Amino acid sequence: MILNIRVNNYLAYSHNTDLSLVADMRIKKFSFNVKEIAGFNVLKSACIYGANNVGKSCLMRAVNSIKNVLLGYVAEVPTNIFNNDNRCSLGVTFDYDGKIYSYDFTYDLTFVSPQVKRGFIYERFAELSMDVHGNIAEREIFVRDMDNNLYKFDGNGELAILLGAVSANNILIYTINNEKYSEVEKCRSILRGFADSVDIINMYNIPIIKTLQVLKDHSDLMKKTVDLIKLADLDIDDYKYIKNVASPVSNEQNILYENALNAIAPEDILYLTSVHKGKAVQSLIFDSTGTKKIVALASYIADALSNGRILIIDELDSSLHFKLTRAIVSLFNNELNASSQLLFTAQDAMLLDCKKLFRKDQIWFAAKNESGAYIYPLSKYTAQKDNIRSETDLIERYKSGEIGELPIPDLISILLGYDEDE
């Protein structure tokens, strides 16, 4: 599970930005929305609200950049687009195998030669612990700080010296021989293990390949995936992968028409079959965009809940009925959920509910000013100062602009100024 995400000078975010998923235990409501790990209380879900283009998706992309760097897929990250600072810093605090770790890096896009950038000029990896009094201690596992010529590796002076000599074109776990240094291999296992546990989904183009694979392989997740599809308030009796299903119209046309799904093997989409009132039909042709999104998303939800994974979804409420979106969130908040986590962005005000769905520390708002994007939690609004309680009608307060920062589109100006004769 993720405890904290840190972003600085990344895309829309020009300043230090922290998204905390550590529960505020002064809030007593919905204690089952919280998981205790090594003394830390972690939220099982969190939502980020905000108007269009205020940085919600940028936070999701930041996690994706962290994941890609840790897995060695992409050894570069974008900086803020509104200034000339070539450095971007990202960080994450997470649990792995019952322990809490913190990892941060800084990437510098400045060229030191025509084809070589400064690269990863800073890395820090640490283990966090908490005593019975709530005090947090950190054990630095390694530090690589090129600007300050500071290199440390816990308990290994030889590795500390080596840190100053290895290339900065990638992070430490990919630049030192892991077979020779078991300490580096352990770091690699932790960081890659965390990154492998994170699934990041954009609801406007969901990878269907996972659901296809689950249905084709008849894996343990197949029943849960199909049950989730059937129970999602849809008119579906069953959902199957049937290889010999016939397509009544051009297969090529069907595939090109479908833009809601991202399939690595697009021909397989044609064999997804939904059963409505006993009749099997080709899902690609018959089912709505919302239903197709549920089909694609179902395997990720089932996998996360079954295997303690982290699911991050941009625009969860896209094309889904608000009751279905609430039901998905409730699965992760449920006391039966032992270790999976959901982080998502949304714009549907119907999800702003601290009466039945969320704690105040699970709701965040994104906004933007002249300096760039920023975020803040609903819990910053207090009962004493702002008259915001868990029982407050948050939807009305949000719509009125008392919480969150919503724009007021002045679209009528499009009509004004036009002559009646035009």
C-alpha positions as CSV (number, residue, x, y, z in Angstrom):
1,M,0.0,0.0,0.0
2,I,1.1,3.6,-0.6
3,L,1.5,6.0,2.3
4,N,2.7,9.1,0.5
5,I,3.3,10.4,-3.0
6,R,5.8,13.3,-3.5
7,V,6.0,15.5,-6.6
8,N,8.1,18.5,-7.3
9,N,8.5,20.3,-10.7
10,Y,6.6,17.6,-12.6
11,L,4.3,18.7,-15.4
12,A,1.7,21.0,-13.8
13,Y,3.3,20.8,-10.3
14,S,6.0,23.5,-9.9
15,H,6.3,23.2,-6.1
16,N,6.7,20.4,-3.5
17,T,3.4,18.5,-3.5
18,D,2.5,15.7,-1.0
19,L,-0.4,13.4,-1.3
20,S,-0.7,11.6,2.0
21,L,-2.6,8.3,2.4
22,V,-1.8,8.1,6.1
23,A,-5.0,8.1,8.1
24,D,-5.8,10.9,10.6
25,M,-6.7,8.8,13.6
26,R,-8.4,11.7,15.2
27,I,-11.2,10.8,12.8
28,K,-13.1,8.0,14.5
29,K,-15.6,7.3,11.7
30,F,-15.2,4.3,9.4
31,S,-12.2,2.8,11.1
32,F,-12.5,-0.2,8.7
33,N,-11.4,2.2,5.9
34,V,-8.0,2.1,7.5
35,K,-5.3,-0.7,7.5
36,E,-2.7,-0.8,10.2
37,I,0.8,-1.7,8.9
38,A,3.9,-1.8,11.1
39,G,2.3,0.9,13.4
40,F,1.3,3.1,10.4
41,N,-2.4,3.6,9.7
42,V,-3.0,3.6,5.9
43,L,-6.2,4.5,4.0
44,K,-7.6,1.8,1.9
45,S,-8.9,4.3,-0.7
46,A,-8.6,7.9,-1.6
47,C,-10.2,10.2,-4.2
48,I,-9.0,13.4,-5.9
49,Y,-11.6,15.8,-7.1
50,G,-11.2,18.9,-9.2
51,A,-12.1,20.7,-12.4
52,N,-10.6,19.9,-15.7
53,N,-6.9,20.5,-16.3
54,V,-6.0,21.2,-12.6
55,G,-3.5,18.4,-12.1
56,K,-5.5,15.3,-11.2
57,S,-4.2,13.2,-14.0
58,C,-0.7,14.6,-13.5
59,L,-0.6,12.9,-10.1
60,M,-1.6,9.6,-11.6
61,R,1.1,10.1,-14.3
62,A,3.6,10.8,-11.5
63,V,3.0,7.4,-9.9
64,N,3.3,5.9,-13.4
65,S,6.7,7.6,-13.9
66,I,7.9,6.3,-10.5
67,K,6.7,2.8,-11.5
68,N,8.4,2.9,-14.8
69,V,11.7,4.1,-13.4
70,L,11.7,1.4,-10.7
71,L,11.0,-1.3,-13.3
72,G,13.7,0.1,-15.6
73,Y,11.2,0.8,-18.4
74,V,11.8,4.6,-18.7
75,A,15.0,6.2,-17.4
76,E,13.7,9.8,-17.8
77,V,10.9,11.9,-16.3
78,P,9.3,15.1,-17.6
79,T,9.7,18.4,-15.7
80,N,7.3,21.3,-15.2
81,I,6.2,22.8,-18.4
82,F,6.0,26.4,-17.2
83,N,9.5,27.1,-16.0
84,N,13.2,26.6,-17.0
85,D,14.0,24.3,-14.1
86,N,15.5,21.1,-15.6
87,R,15.1,19.1,-12.4
88,C,12.2,16.9,-11.4
89,S,11.9,15.1,-8.1
90,L,9.5,12.2,-7.3
91,G,9.1,10.1,-4.3
92,V,6.9,7.4,-2.7
93,T,6.5,5.9,0.7
94,F,5.1,2.3,0.6
95,D,4.9,-1.0,2.5
96,Y,6.5,-4.1,1.3
97,D,6.4,-7.4,3.1
98,G,5.1,-5.8,6.3
99,K,7.8,-3.0,6.4
100,I,7.6,0.6,5.4
101,Y,10.1,2.1,2.9
102,S,10.7,5.5,1.4
103,Y,12.3,6.1,-2.0
104,D,13.0,9.5,-3.7
105,F,14.9,10.5,-6.8
106,T,15.8,13.6,-8.7
107,Y,16.3,13.6,-12.5
108,D,18.1,16.4,-14.2
109,L,17.5,17.0,-17.9
110,T,20.5,19.3,-18.3
111,F,22.9,18.2,-21.1
112,V,26.5,17.7,-20.0
113,S,27.4,16.9,-23.6
114,P,25.4,17.0,-26.9
115,Q,23.9,13.6,-26.3
116,V,24.3,13.0,-22.5
117,K,22.0,14.4,-19.7
118,R,23.0,14.7,-16.1
119,G,20.4,12.0,-15.3
120,F,19.6,10.7,-11.9
121,I,21.6,13.1,-9.7
122,Y,19.9,12.1,-6.4
123,E,18.5,8.9,-4.9
124,R,17.6,8.1,-1.3
125,F,16.2,4.8,-0.1
126,A,15.2,4.4,3.6
127,E,13.3,2.1,5.9
128,L,10.8,3.7,8.3
129,S,9.7,2.5,11.7
130,M,7.4,3.7,14.4
131,D,7.7,3.2,18.2
132,V,4.9,2.7,20.7
133,H,4.7,6.4,21.2
134,G,4.2,7.2,17.5
135,N,7.7,8.5,16.9
136,I,9.0,7.8,13.4
137,A,12.6,6.8,12.8
138,E,14.4,6.3,9.5
139,R,17.3,4.0,8.6
140,E,19.0,5.2,5.5
141,I,19.7,2.2,3.2
142,F,21.5,4.2,0.6
143,V,22.0,7.8,-0.5
144,R,23.5,9.0,-3.8
145,D,23.7,12.8,-4.0
146,M,25.9,14.0,-6.8
147,D,25.5,17.8,-6.1
148,N,26.8,17.4,-2.6
149,N,29.2,14.6,-3.3
150,L,27.4,12.5,-0.7
151,Y,27.4,8.7,-1.1
152,K,26.2,6.2,1.6
153,F,25.3,2.6,1.7
154,D,24.2,1.2,5.0
155,G,26.9,-1.2,6.4
156,N,29.0,-1.4,3.2
157,G,31.8,1.2,2.7
158,E,32.9,-0.4,-0.5
159,L,29.4,0.2,-2.0
160,A,29.4,3.7,-0.7
161,I,32.6,4.5,-2.7
162,L,31.2,2.7,-5.7
163,L,28.1,4.9,-5.7
164,G,30.2,7.9,-6.7
165,A,31.6,6.2,-9.7
166,V,28.6,4.5,-11.4
167,S,26.7,6.1,-14.2
168,A,23.8,8.4,-13.5
169,N,21.9,7.4,-16.6
170,N,19.8,5.0,-14.5
171,I,18.9,4.4,-10.9
172,L,21.2,2.5,-8.6
173,I,19.6,-0.9,-8.8
174,Y,20.3,-1.0,-12.5
175,T,23.8,0.4,-12.5
176,I,25.6,-1.9,-9.9
177,N,26.2,-5.6,-10.3
178,N,23.4,-7.2,-8.2
179,E,25.0,-10.6,-8.3
180,K,28.1,-9.4,-6.7
181,Y,26.4,-7.2,-4.1
182,S,23.5,-9.0,-2.3
183,E,22.6,-5.7,-0.6
184,V,21.8,-4.1,-3.9
185,E,19.8,-7.2,-5.0
186,K,17.7,-6.9,-1.8
187,C,17.0,-3.2,-2.6
188,R,16.1,-4.2,-6.2
189,S,13.7,-6.9,-5.0
190,I,11.9,-4.4,-2.7
191,L,11.6,-1.6,-5.2
192,R,10.7,-3.7,-8.1
193,G,8.3,-5.8,-5.9
194,F,6.4,-2.6,-5.0
195,A,6.3,-1.3,-8.6
196,D,5.0,-4.7,-9.8
197,S,2.1,-4.4,-7.3
198,V,0.8,-1.2,-8.8
199,D,-1.7,-1.2,-11.7
200,I,-2.5,2.2,-13.3
201,I,-5.6,2.6,-15.4
202,N,-6.9,5.4,-17.6
203,M,-10.7,4.9,-18.0
204,Y,-10.7,6.4,-21.4
205,N,-8.5,3.6,-22.8
206,I,-8.4,0.5,-20.5
207,P,-6.1,-2.4,-21.4
208,I,-8.6,-5.2,-22.1
209,I,-5.7,-7.8,-22.4
210,K,-5.8,-8.6,-18.7
211,T,-9.5,-9.6,-18.7
212,L,-8.9,-11.5,-22.0
213,Q,-6.1,-13.5,-20.4
214,V,-8.1,-14.3,-17.3
215,L,-11.0,-15.6,-19.3
216,K,-8.8,-17.5,-21.8
217,D,-6.7,-19.2,-19.1
218,H,-9.6,-20.1,-16.8
219,S,-7.4,-18.8,-14.0
220,D,-8.5,-18.5,-10.3
221,L,-9.5,-14.9,-11.0
222,M,-11.9,-15.9,-13.8
223,K,-14.9,-16.6,-11.5
224,K,-14.4,-13.4,-9.5
225,T,-14.0,-11.4,-12.7
226,V,-17.1,-12.8,-14.2
227,D,-19.1,-12.5,-11.0
228,L,-18.1,-8.9,-10.8
229,I,-19.3,-8.2,-14.3
230,K,-22.6,-10.0,-13.7
231,L,-23.2,-8.2,-10.4
232,A,-22.4,-4.7,-11.7
233,D,-26.1,-3.9,-12.1
234,L,-26.0,-5.0,-15.7
235,D,-28.4,-7.2,-17.7
236,I,-25.8,-9.9,-18.1
237,D,-26.3,-13.6,-17.1
238,D,-22.7,-14.7,-18.0
239,Y,-19.6,-13.5,-19.7
240,K,-17.3,-15.8,-21.7
241,Y,-14.4,-16.0,-24.1
242,I,-15.8,-18.1,-27.0
243,K,-13.3,-18.6,-29.9
244,N,-15.8,-19.7,-32.5
245,V,-18.3,-16.9,-32.1
246,A,-19.3,-15.5,-35.5
247,S,-19.1,-11.7,-36.3
248,P,-22.2,-10.5,-38.1
249,V,-20.3,-7.5,-39.6
250,S,-16.8,-6.6,-40.6
251,N,-14.3,-7.6,-37.8
252,E,-11.9,-4.8,-38.9
253,Q,-14.7,-2.3,-38.7
254,N,-15.7,-3.4,-35.2
255,I,-12.1,-3.1,-33.9
256,L,-11.5,0.3,-35.4
257,Y,-14.8,1.5,-34.0
258,E,-14.0,0.5,-30.4
259,N,-11.8,3.2,-28.8
260,A,-12.7,2.6,-25.1
261,L,-10.5,-0.5,-24.9
262,N,-6.8,-1.0,-25.5
263,A,-6.0,-4.5,-26.7
264,I,-2.6,-5.8,-27.4
265,A,-4.2,-8.6,-29.4
266,P,-7.2,-6.9,-30.9
267,E,-8.6,-9.9,-32.7
268,D,-9.3,-11.5,-29.4
269,I,-11.9,-8.8,-28.6
270,L,-14.2,-10.4,-31.2
271,Y,-14.5,-13.5,-29.0
272,L,-15.7,-11.7,-25.9
273,T,-19.2,-12.9,-25.4
274,S,-21.9,-11.6,-23.1
275,V,-25.0,-13.7,-22.3
276,H,-28.2,-11.7,-22.1
277,K,-31.3,-13.6,-21.0
278,G,-29.8,-16.9,-22.2
279,K,-28.7,-15.5,-25.6
280,A,-24.9,-15.2,-26.3
281,V,-24.0,-12.1,-28.3
282,Q,-20.7,-10.5,-29.4
283,S,-19.9,-8.0,-26.7
284,L,-18.0,-5.7,-29.0
285,I,-21.1,-5.1,-31.0
286,F,-23.9,-5.4,-28.5
287,D,-22.7,-4.0,-25.2
288,S,-22.4,-0.3,-24.3
289,T,-19.1,1.6,-23.7
290,G,-19.8,1.6,-20.0
291,T,-20.3,-2.2,-20.0
292,K,-17.1,-2.7,-22.0
293,K,-15.2,-0.6,-19.5
294,I,-16.6,-2.7,-16.6
295,V,-15.5,-5.8,-18.4
296,A,-12.0,-4.5,-18.9
297,L,-11.8,-3.1,-15.3
298,A,-13.2,-6.2,-13.6
299,S,-10.1,-8.3,-13.8
300,Y,-8.0,-5.4,-12.3
301,I,-10.4,-5.1,-9.4
302,A,-10.6,-8.8,-8.8
303,D,-6.8,-9.1,-8.9
304,A,-6.3,-6.2,-6.5
305,L,-8.7,-7.5,-4.0
306,S,-7.5,-11.1,-4.2
307,N,-3.8,-10.4,-4.2
308,G,-3.3,-7.2,-2.2
309,R,-2.5,-5.0,-5.1
310,I,-2.6,-1.2,-5.6
311,L,-5.1,0.0,-8.2
312,I,-4.8,3.6,-9.5
313,I,-7.6,4.8,-11.8
314,D,-7.8,8.1,-13.6
315,E,-11.4,9.3,-14.0
316,L,-13.1,6.3,-12.4
317,D,-16.5,7.7,-12.9
318,S,-16.1,7.9,-16.7
319,S,-19.1,6.2,-18.4
320,L,-20.1,4.4,-15.1
321,H,-23.3,4.9,-13.1
322,F,-22.6,6.6,-9.8
323,K,-24.0,3.7,-7.8
324,L,-21.6,1.4,-9.6
325,T,-18.7,3.7,-8.9
326,R,-19.7,3.8,-5.2
327,A,-20.0,0.1,-5.1
328,I,-16.4,-0.3,-6.4
329,V,-15.0,2.1,-3.8
330,S,-17.0,0.2,-1.1
331,L,-15.2,-3.0,-2.0
332,F,-11.9,-1.5,-1.2
333,N,-13.2,0.2,2.0
334,N,-14.8,-3.0,3.2
335,E,-13.4,-4.5,6.4
336,L,-12.9,-7.8,4.5
337,N,-10.3,-6.1,2.3
338,A,-7.0,-6.9,4.1
339,S,-4.3,-5.2,2.0
340,S,-5.5,-3.8,-1.4
341,Q,-5.7,-0.1,-2.1
342,L,-7.6,2.2,-4.5
343,L,-6.5,5.7,-5.5
344,F,-8.6,7.4,-8.1
345,T,-9.6,10.8,-9.6
346,A,-13.2,11.7,-10.3
347,Q,-15.5,14.6,-11.0
348,D,-18.9,13.0,-10.0
349,A,-20.1,15.0,-7.0
350,M,-22.3,12.0,-6.0
351,L,-19.1,10.4,-4.6
352,L,-18.6,13.3,-2.2
353,D,-20.1,11.4,0.7
354,C,-18.7,11.2,4.2
355,K,-22.0,9.9,5.6
356,K,-21.7,6.4,4.1
357,L,-18.6,6.1,1.9
358,F,-15.5,8.1,2.9
359,R,-13.7,9.5,5.9
360,K,-12.7,13.2,5.5
361,D,-9.0,12.3,5.1
362,Q,-9.9,10.1,2.1
363,I,-11.0,13.1,0.0
364,W,-8.6,15.5,-1.7
365,F,-9.1,18.4,-4.0
366,A,-6.9,19.6,-6.9
367,A,-6.7,23.2,-8.0
368,K,-4.5,25.5,-9.9
369,N,-3.3,29.1,-9.6
370,E,-0.7,31.3,-11.3
371,S,2.1,29.3,-9.6
372,G,0.8,25.9,-10.8
373,A,-1.3,23.0,-9.6
374,Y,-1.7,22.1,-5.9
375,I,-3.8,19.7,-3.8
376,Y,-5.3,19.8,-0.3
377,P,-7.5,17.4,1.8
378,L,-11.1,17.8,2.8
379,S,-9.9,17.3,6.4
380,K,-8.4,20.8,6.3
381,Y,-12.0,22.0,6.7
382,T,-12.9,21.7,10.4
383,A,-16.3,21.6,12.2
384,Q,-15.4,24.6,14.4
385,K,-14.0,26.9,11.7
386,D,-15.8,25.8,8.5
387,N,-18.8,23.9,9.9
388,I,-17.8,20.9,7.8
389,R,-18.6,17.6,9.6
390,S,-18.9,14.0,8.5
391,E,-22.7,14.5,8.4
392,T,-22.5,17.6,6.2
393,D,-24.1,17.6,2.8
394,L,-20.8,17.9,0.9
395,I,-22.4,17.9,-2.5
396,E,-24.2,21.1,-1.9
397,R,-21.1,22.7,-0.3
398,Y,-19.0,21.6,-3.3
399,K,-21.5,22.9,-5.9
400,S,-21.6,26.2,-4.1
401,G,-17.8,26.5,-4.1
402,E,-17.5,26.5,-0.2
403,I,-15.2,23.4,-0.5
404,G,-13.1,22.7,-3.5
405,E,-12.4,25.3,-6.2
406,L,-14.7,25.0,-9.1
407,P,-14.6,27.3,-12.1
408,I,-17.8,29.1,-13.3
409,P,-17.8,28.7,-17.1
410,D,-19.1,31.9,-18.8
411,L,-20.2,30.1,-21.9
412,I,-23.0,32.6,-22.6
413,S,-20.3,35.0,-23.9
414,I,-20.1,32.8,-27.0
415,L,-23.5,34.0,-28.0
416,L,-23.1,37.5,-26.8
417,G,-21.5,39.8,-29.4
418,Y,-23.1,38.0,-32.4
419,D,-25.5,40.1,-34.4
420,E,-28.9,38.6,-34.9
421,D,-28.4,38.7,-38.6
422,E,-25.3,36.6,-38.5
